[in-house]
Amino acid sequence: MARAPFLFPARDKTARAALAGLLPAALLLTSCAAGAAAGGDGEVQEGGELVYLDAELSSNTQLQSSGTWQDSAYITNITDRLIYKNPETGELEPYLAEEFDVSDDGLTYTFTIVEGVTHSDGTPVDVENVKRNLEWQHDGDPDQGIPANNWFPSIESIETDDSAQTVIVQLEEPYAPFLDVLSFWRTSIVADATIEAPIEEQQQLAGIIGSGPFYVESETYGEEIILAKREGYDWAPPSSPHQGEALLDTITILPVTEDSVRLGSLRSGEADLIRYLQPSEEQGLIDAGIDIVSEQGSGNANVWDVRQSAPFIDDVDVRRALQSGIDREQIIEDLYTDSWRPAKSVVTEDTFGFEDKSDSLVYDPERSNELLDGAGFEEFDSEGYRIDENGERLSLLTYIDVFDATAGPLFQLIQLQLAEIGVELRIEETDYSSYSEVIQDPEIATRRNGWPEADPWVRQTVNYTLDEANALFLEEDDSAAQELDALYHQQLVQTDPAERQETLADIQEILVDEAFLLPILDDSQVFGVQPHVEDLAFTAEARPFFYSTWIDH
Amino acid sequence: MSYTPRSIISRILQGVLVVVLTYVLVWSVLFLLPGNPVQSRIDNPQNPIPEDQAEFILAYYGLDRPWYEQFTVAVGRLFQGDLGYSLGNGHRVTDLIAQGLGETAALAVLALLLTAVFAFIVAFTAVFAPWRSLRTFIRNLPVISLSTPNFLVGLILLQIFAYNLGWFSSIRDEGLKSLLLPAITLATGACAPVAQVLIQGLDRASGEPFVNVLRSSGYAPQSIVFKHVAKNGSIPAVTLLGLTIGELLTGAVIVETVFNRTGLGFVTEQAVRSQDGPVVLGVVMLVAVIYTAVNLLTDLTYPLLDPRTKEVAGTKKTGQGVSETDDPRAKEHEAEHGDAVSAEKGSTR
């Protein structure tokens, strides 16, 4: 992607301008989906209520331990962050930190905090509050069962200077993704009261007190959340076209888990905005005069991890046969809409370090057949699946992902495609609560992974290195594992963007060309929006941001 | 059947035993099942938590302790009225149950009322309507109703009355008005078995010899139907209606999802979906208590409908008891019929 490298201070206009020139055009194509709903002819109108039907209900808003999409979207609207990641350009810009500076050795970060900002409980966002937030993110709160933010670097010290309004963070070693991490919703700045509250309180949105353009007016479990405009809000990121208070008076968030009810309520005009549509539903809504807004989050692509513990796939030729046996174009054509795109690498195009690996992802069943013939699976059994010399069928096990609502048909189509090259994909299903336990089974060959992220490489480091999650189930003495490990750790500390980019290219080459990951598609969040909703915006990670949104009465 | 104070106490103690055993069983099942919301949080692919951090979290919730310690803590808290917190969303279990129960109780009461009304209308029409074709048609209604899924009825009602006519909101709580469509949906399903049993009861009762006697004694047909046949033929249906209360309180999961209500069914669904132990346990215990209490009450209600189950001055009068009709002409025949009811009740229960 093409986002500004992290080492340049925000005020360094020359550096930033130069970097802006590096942005690939793709970024501009992907980041402006909001425009579909924006651009009304009328004057901007203040006031009114936006009724937003979410597909799921808020479950846990505790910052360091939360991971659900809906919670992250709500948190984004009621809090601010130190750094703003401009979704249009991918640049890291001032936000609560009106200036930020990184020392040449990449070890000292200096943040100058905007004056006069307050949380919705009236307490100030000052250097002490920011320091406390950073310490809390770094350490967690073990007594309360609150984990540390594991995207955070190792911090040696955090000091404040009241008169200069600065917070100075000293790292133990350079950490390339730090500013990106600070721009992510999980690192939102909250009031001391939230940090001090028990975890049970933090798990509810009303327990999250921030300085954002909205605050939680009320929350009834499972029923509704009402966000109200924060009076006097005047510290939006300087690059935001809208400044001052939010335009909407309130946002009523109603969790409606039943798809047909969500759609029916939008069509009948009861709702202004709904999240999550099945691809097959889009055309019907367009015909009914509803706008479809699809927003692609920057970060990891929707990929399948190929786990080395499962039978057959420790052979690189078998893995490569899978890579070229999946027809990504057909997947998009048959199951999805224009809102979705085939993956070109393990990360989305607008991600820093993205390498176009399309050539390695071309659908080529003949190549797959050759590879499998050469790998000792020349014979077929009575059902048309390949067998090895012992008569054992080339059969792979997978589980339908419970976090991705489109996973069912997607898995089935890939199953059909792999059957064409003689590979059996056995699809099993389990429920949401058992999934994380079931998926530990080393016999499982592939697992869907990959989500939008402020810095996908941190996530991948957590996922794929041996000393962390080791989601590929690599053996320690595996040379590819050692190489990947070294590259992941190297990119974390590389302070020169060009060098880091090279390392990231090497990582993608191993992951894609050796087919440890099967990139499938670039995910989208799809919304149905009434035409009277204007200027719906999104963060770089595709969370809806209602600050500039207004209703054309 | 007779009730002495001793037998009533014995029945109550049996009920308590059922509740205690349910607690132990459910707790054990939840403990043995893999997965819980805390583990899901730790393993969430969108935010996996490393092992050292996970230890803090498991320790905070006491999930790292041996089963007997966890059980002792849970039971200890239970005696203080503390059902704990949801592992998934941090709400107090008692708050969740209170919120769910409040929503559901109102819905269940209305649905029960409609169930009784629907069942009685259907059964009386099926048995006593003057036209044979109507009777046959109505007799088939319960089967159709039983084979129609709840959610379908709910979605059709929503389509007509919410989306097309706009009389109801499909998503917002409009107080009492919001209860009507879900209550009709629930009652449509729940009335079917009640109506079927009532039809059988009325058929049987109306074929009893005492009806001929009443008729030949010059009683008006309405009086025979509503005063005598209905009373004798409805006991099994009332038993079933009693059990339906439990069903309506707990079985509203799908209807609540369709109508976007956050009642007990919703709380249960969410808790089961994420294996949220404390909430599941709380809900199951509530249901166990309700079922046990309703069963007990239904048993104790029989004497009101069938006076021969009353104990009069320590004398059992089963089979030749006090008649609910004061008319001596019918007394003998009715007593004869009473035996059939007792036998039938025994088999129904």
HADDOCK unambig.tbl for C-alpha pairs under 7 A between the chains (distance, minus, plus):
assign (segid A and resid 59 and name CA) (segid B and resid 88 and name CA) 6.53 0.50 0.50
assign (segid A and resid 59 and name CA) (segid B and resid 89 and name CA) 5.02 0.50 0.50
assign (segid A and resid 60 and name CA) (segid B and resid 88 and name CA) 6.83 0.50 0.50
assign (segid A and resid 60 and name CA) (segid B and resid 89 and name CA) 5.26 0.50 0.50
assign (segid A and resid 65 and name CA) (segid B and resid 41 and name CA) 6.77 0.50 0.50
assign (segid A and resid 67 and name CA) (segid B and resid 44 and name CA) 6.78 0.50 0.50
assign (segid A and resid 67 and name CA) (segid B and resid 46 and name CA) 5.33 0.50 0.50
assign (segid A and resid 67 and name CA) (segid B and resid 47 and name CA) 5.29 0.50 0.50
assign (segid A and resid 142 and name CA) (segid B and resid 56 and name CA) 5.40 0.50 0.50
assign (segid A and resid 143 and name CA) (segid B and resid 60 and name CA) 6.86 0.50 0.50
assign (segid A and resid 144 and name CA) (segid B and resid 60 and name CA) 6.41 0.50 0.50
assign (segid A and resid 145 and name CA) (segid B and resid 56 and name CA) 5.40 0.50 0.50
assign (segid A and resid 145 and name CA) (segid B and resid 57 and name CA) 4.14 0.50 0.50
assign (segid A and resid 145 and name CA) (segid B and resid 60 and name CA) 5.06 0.50 0.50
assign (segid A and resid 146 and name CA) (segid B and resid 57 and name CA) 6.57 0.50 0.50
assign (segid A and resid 147 and name CA) (segid B and resid 53 and name CA) 5.33 0.50 0.50
assign (segid A and resid 148 and name CA) (segid B and resid 53 and name CA) 6.95 0.50 0.50
assign (segid A and resid 200 and name CA) (segid B and resid 90 and name CA) 4.04 0.50 0.50
assign (segid A and resid 200 and name CA) (segid B and resid 91 and name CA) 6.62 0.50 0.50
assign (segid A and resid 201 and name CA) (segid B and resid 90 and name CA) 6.65 0.50 0.50
assign (segid A and resid 203 and name CA) (segid B and resid 89 and name CA) 5.77 0.50 0.50
assign (segid A and resid 203 and name CA) (segid B and resid 90 and name CA) 5.65 0.50 0.50
assign (segid A and resid 204 and name CA) (segid B and resid 89 and name CA) 6.73 0.50 0.50
assign (segid A and resid 204 and name CA) (segid B and resid 90 and name CA) 6.92 0.50 0.50
assign (segid A and resid 222 and name CA) (segid B and resid 262 and name CA) 6.09 0.50 0.50
assign (segid A and resid 223 and name CA) (segid B and resid 262 and name CA) 6.23 0.50 0.50
assign (segid A and resid 256 and name CA) (segid B and resid 260 and name CA) 6.23 0.50 0.50
assign (segid A and resid 258 and name CA) (segid B and resid 257 and name CA) 6.48 0.50 0.50
assign (segid A and resid 258 and name CA) (segid B and resid 258 and name CA) 6.19 0.50 0.50
assign (segid A and resid 261 and name CA) (segid B and resid 258 and name CA) 6.89 0.50 0.50
assign (segid A and resid 264 and name CA) (segid B and resid 163 and name CA) 6.47 0.50 0.50
assign (segid A and resid 265 and name CA) (segid B and resid 163 and name CA) 6.91 0.50 0.50
assign (segid A and resid 265 and name CA) (segid B and resid 170 and name CA) 6.56 0.50 0.50
assign (segid A and resid 268 and name CA) (segid B and resid 163 and name CA) 5.36 0.50 0.50
assign (segid A and resid 432 and name CA) (segid B and resid 273 and name CA) 6.47 0.50 0.50
assign (segid A and resid 432 and name CA) (segid B and resid 274 and name CA) 6.58 0.50 0.50
assign (segid A and resid 433 and name CA) (segid B and resid 35 and name CA) 6.03 0.50 0.50
assign (segid A and resid 433 and name CA) (segid B and resid 36 and name CA) 6.41 0.50 0.50
assign (segid A and resid 433 and name CA) (segid B and resid 40 and name CA) 6.73 0.50 0.50
assign (segid A and resid 433 and name CA) (segid B and resid 273 and name CA) 6.02 0.50 0.50
assign (segid A and resid 433 and name CA) (segid B and resid 274 and name CA) 4.58 0.50 0.50
assign (segid A and resid 433 and name CA) (segid B and resid 275 and name CA) 5.95 0.50 0.50
assign (segid A and resid 434 and name CA) (segid B and resid 34 and name CA) 6.60 0.50 0.50
assign (segid A and resid 434 and name CA) (segid B and resid 35 and name CA) 5.37 0.50 0.50
assign (segid A and resid 436 and name CA) (segid B and resid 40 and name CA) 6.11 0.50 0.50
assign (segid A and resid 436 and name CA) (segid B and resid 43 and name CA) 5.93 0.50 0.50
assign (segid A and resid 437 and name CA) (segid B and resid 34 and name CA) 6.84 0.50 0.50
assign (segid A and resid 437 and name CA) (segid B and resid 35 and name CA) 6.13 0.50 0.50
assign (segid A and resid 451 and name CA) (segid B and resid 46 and name CA) 6.72 0.50 0.50
assign (segid A and resid 468 and name CA) (segid B and resid 50 and name CA) 6.96 0.50 0.50
